[in-house]
Amino acid sequence: MKNITKILAAVLLLACAAGAYAEDNYSQLAREITEAGASVQGKKIAIIPFSYADGRAAAKDGSVISERLTIKMINMHKFEIIERSVLDKVMAELKLQASGTIDASSAQQLGKVLGVEAIVTGTLVEMQAGEIEVNARLIKTETAQAIGASQVTLKKDWIGDAATAPAPVQPQTYQQPAYQQPSYQQPAPAPAQRAPRGEFAYGFFDIFFGFGAPNMALEFSNSNANITINNTYTNDIGINVPAFTTNRDFRTVRFDKLATEGAGPIAFRVGGFGNGPLGGDLELSYEKRNIKAQTAAWLLNGAAGGNVTFSTNDYATVKSFGISGDLLMRIPTKKADPYFGIGAGMSLNSVTLPYAKGFTNSSLFSRPVEDMGVGFMFRVPVGVRFKPGKDFQIVTELRYEMNHIMFDRGISGESDTITLSGAKFIVGMGFTF
């Protein structure tokens, strides 16, 4: 009795070992492919149904093996596996065989359309006693290079395809009359897949600093014609005119092309390009400008008024915070993207006039004038985005920019303006995503 018990236990142990071995063959196949694909782990791959090496039809055998391999690799959590229904649809659109050997051109096509880094494919060889030899390869789509392979022998335990598959003599308790994909792989219509990004498409985040000395146009304008000027520095706009021994009132006082100094813009921007030439960006910037000491011409009521000397660098100072956008057009290449565009935006500006009088700081007509003004920005950028690294760029740009600012010194009937305009050169670094 003890001997019979030992024999039965041994038979059960062998049966379990045989079953484990069959399972282990799929696990071995998944493990060896995963180890070979260490360089693409964490990225998308596609598993193509296998085909027979001798060219015969393998719709069932190839699909069953690839589906079982898919389940093993999904459970290993090393790759993002493309869902079978999506794969079938794309292969049909590309007019590729539903199963079969994938050539270099087909691999590259699948890589671009599906956004996959590699595909798993291979061939089947029918063996004796209902066994099938599986020769699998992991192919990198960008180069069509096989970066790994695995060979296992599997027991055919389903019905269909192989010429030597034995027909069942009688119905059994458990049958697989037709292979069905796992239910989780055939859900209700899946969410729309985002179209894969093209070779030249990218988003960018730039940080940059600008250089330049734009001109300033400054105009005081009052509809009541009561801008008073005399030969002291205590008049309405703080400009001494020796010839004006008595007060003279004007409707407009204007200075054109005043030289400036300052810093900026200091800015960052976010934008991007599609796979074609068009793109755009949104920019936030800060800039500070002040009038330099100089002798400049002025206009009084629109007529030439001679020259005025600014003996200090602080007659007018403007600090600008801008938000603007550009519509861009480029020539996309692998190493650099030359571009040009047109942009517009708004600015919030702090205007300081320490020698002019107004009502911005007191109910008394006094100096200084410290006002806030809204501005309109316009620019034309021309530049190049250099690509020294995959996720890093160097940006150089020459731009013409104008910032037209409106303020009023807090005086009724006043409508004053400052316009900053000129060329600037910017340089910075960009990070792509």
C-alpha positions, 0 to 999 in steps of 0.5 A: 500500500505504501509503495502504491502511495509513493508511485501515485505521488511521484506521478502527480509530481511529474504531472505538475512539473510538466505543467510548470515547464509548459508555463515556464517556457512562456515565462522564459520567452518573456524574460529573455526578451525583456532582458535583451530590451533593457535599453528600451524598458519603460517605453512602448513596444508592440508584439506582432503575431508570429508566422511559420518559417515555411510560409504556411498560414498561422493565423491561430498558432501565431495569435495564440502564442503572441497573446500568451506572451503579451500577458506574460510581458504585461505582468512583468511591468517592464514595457508599455504594450500596445493594445492588440485592436489598435495594432491590428487597425494600424497594420491594416491601414499600412497594408501590412500582413496581419502576421508574418515577417516584418521587414526594416521598412515596415518596422520603421513605419510601425515605430512612427505611427504607433510611437513604439521604440521596438517590436517583438516578432518571430517565426514558428517551426512545427515539431513532432508530438504536437510541439512548436519551436518559437524563434522570437526577436526584439527589433528596434524600430528606428534602426530595424536592428535586432537587439535580442532573441529567444528560442523555446519549444512550446506544447500545442494545447489548442485547436487549429492551424498546425498540419500535425495537430491531432484531432480530438477523438471525443469531446472533453470537459474543457475545450477551446474550440476557438481562441478568444482574446482576454476580455480586458483586451476587448473593452468598449471603445478605448479612449482616442489615442494621441497622435504620435509626435513628428520628428521635428515637433517639440515644445520649449521653455526658454529663459533669456536675457536681452541687450539693446538701447531703444530710443524713447519718445516722450510727449506731454499733452493737455487739452486745456493747453496749460503745460507751463514752462519758464526759466526755472527748474520748478515749472510743470515739467522741470525743464529750464528754458533761459529764454522763457523769462515769463511763464508760457503755456503749451498744449503739447511738449514732445521729445523724439529719439531720446537715447536710453540706457537700462537692462533687459528684457529678462524673460521666460517663454513657453511655446512649441512647433508642430512637425511643420514650419508653424509655431508660437509662444507666450512670453513674460518679461521685465525691462528697465529703461531711463533717459541718458544725460544728453542734449535733444531737440523738442517740439512745442505745440508741434513746432520745433522748439530748439534744443534742451539739455538733460544733465542727469540720467534720471529725468524719466525712468520706465519699468515694464512688465510685459505679457506677449505672444508670437506667431512663428515660422521656421525652417526645421532641421536636425541641428538648428531651426532658423525662425522669424515671426510677429508678436503683440502684447500688453505691458504694465509700466511704472513711470517715474518723472522726478522733476515733473509735477502732477497729482500722483503722490499728493493732492497738491500739484507737486513733484515727483510724478510716479504713475502707472501706465498700460502699454501696447507691445509689438515686435518682429523677431528673427532668430535661430534655435540651435540643438546641441542636445536632445532636450536642450537648445541655445537661442539667439534672436534679433528683434525689433520691439515697440512699447507704447505707454499711456499715462496722465500725471493725474491731471484732468485733460492730460494724455501723456505717452512714452514710446520705447522702440528699437532693436534688441539682441537676446540670448538664452537657453531652451528646454524642450519637452 
